[in-house]
């Protein structure tokens, strides 16, 4: 008899203000993300995907923790952490910004929100950015306060997201441009609302900073969304891989530079800015890439998942990289995957051999992203 392990909950796995609603909506699986539970499946991966592409979903993404940096040196510390030039950042803008360490390796890839000249939020992926920021601030003797505020993001995603949000927050929500935010009111409480989210289907993220309003806000969105076939959802693996959305900790880590991750356009070495890892990235730029993120396509479905990385070999049997994420894609007619490959094997159409749980299979290097 095979026993399926369960996840033992404790105070280290923090609940969210929306947890009761997520469970009531039938979440079937969770992952741990920034020390919190994040739902991964409600009906099935395929059904959740199809619904997201056609309707509207509400996501509990409280695990997107905010690292707040405030004080006279807030701008300097925020810039110190990222290779992206923030010198012209303005209130209301959201910046996708790779954070790098002294070796040029990826620490995280948050969305940075400039709330004021001396106040920033880093909406982080899954790694302990709070400790990194505190360490830099302490080591440099910077005049800042670094902490995790009580902010619990709620995402509304899908083609009908704007219609739902306009009925909840008013018509002003339609004026928010992509990767911009505004402060809007709900129940006389002002909160940040951004046109962003971890999908390619369009939508918004609500940065709720008053947990007492959490269930009321969820229920209001749910009631309005009934006219648009709303369903509870979560970041979807199929939609992510098809859209080329990388996952920190899966597809990239501190072992990879932004260049290797296809994020070179966010490395602003021509700007007169100071950031940790600048010298390392200058060397990496001058040396050129030895490996980078690519995609591999299989011409059939694979009834398995990439829970551990899969080795990729060339036709001669030499190791040339690893697959980090993958899924069956009805749109692409087979299994598609994200991989880190050595330079000689980047060209579209290159044939590779992949060691999968189903045995050695032939795949083809394909364009990135698929959609």
Secondary structure, 3 states (H helix, E strand, C coil): CCCCCCCCCCCCCECCCCHHHHHHCCCCEEEEECCEEEEEECCCHHHHHHHHHHCEEEEECCCCCEEEEECCCHHHHHHHHECCCCCCCCCCEEEEEEEECCCCEEEEEEEEEEEECCEEEEECCCCCHHHHHHHHHHHHCCCCEEECCCCEEEEEECCCHHHHHHHHHCHHHHHCCECEEEEEEECCEEEEEEECCCCCCCEEEEEECCHHHHHHHHHHHHHHHHHHCEEEECCCHHHHHHHCCCCECCCECCCCECCCCCCHHHCCCCCCCCCCCHHHHHHHHHHCCCEEEEEEEECCCCCCCCCCCEEEECCCCCEEEEEEEEEEECCCCEEEEEEEEEHHHCCCCCEEEEEECCEEEEEEEECCCCC
